[in-house]
Amino acid sequence: MIWRTRKIFFALQEVVEAVEALPQDDQLLLIEIIRRRLIQHRRAELAAEVAEARRAYQKARYCLTLFEDKTGTGERWVYGRQ
């Protein structure tokens, strides 16, 4: 496991050095590309979670339950089995 971690670290180090060798405008462009891809990835994850929740709701396996937070910070929703 440690070898794998070191291997990843050195690979990332090489990537960082390659990015640092780019002109600043290209570095900023690369950051923007990565940021947008992360957003797209998260959006896809959320869409899958919503689709799963809708399927579960339609099958009446799960429900949303409101309960009062005992710490006084407000309401909380719990998603779970009926």
N, C-alpha and C positions, 0 to 999 in steps of 0.2 A: 504494500500500500504506500509506504513512504517513497519507494522508487517511482511509482506512478505520479505521486504528488510533485516530486522533483522534476520529473519529465514534463509535466504540464507547466510548472513554473518556468522552466527553461524555454519551452515553446512560446509561452506568453511573453517572456523577455525578448525573444527574437521578433515577435510581432510588434511589440512596443518600439523596439529599435528601428524596425522597418518604417513604422508610422512616423517616428521622429525624423527620419531621413526625408520625408515628404515635405514639400512646401506647405506653409501654414494654411493656405486656402484649401489645399487638398486634404489636410488633416481635418479641417472643419467640415468639409464635404463628407469625409468618411464618418465622422461622428454623427452627422445628420442622418446618413444612410443607416447606420447601426441603430440609432434612436428610433427611426421609423420602423425598422424591422422588429425591434423589441415591442413597439406598440402594436404592430400587426399580429405578432405572436400572442401577446396578452389578450388582444381582442378575440382571436380564434379560440383561446382557452375559455374565455368568458362565454362565448357563443355556445361552446360545447357544454359548459356547465348549465347554462340556461335551458338548452335543449333537453338535457338529462332531467332537470328539475321539472320541466313541463311534462315530460313523459311520466315521471313519477307522480306528479300531481294528477294527471289524467287517470292513472291507475289507482288513485286514492291511497297510495302507500305512504305518502308523506303529507305533512301539513305544516303550516306556519303557526306558531303559538306565541302569543304575546305574554310576557310576564314582567312584573315590576322588579327592577334591579334593586337588590337589598342594600347596595352601597350608596344609593341616593343619587347616582349619576344619570338616571333616566330609565327609559324603556329599553328592552332588548327583545329581539326576535330569535326564536329557536326553530331550527329546521330539523325535523326528525320524524320518526315513525309515529303513527297515530296510536 
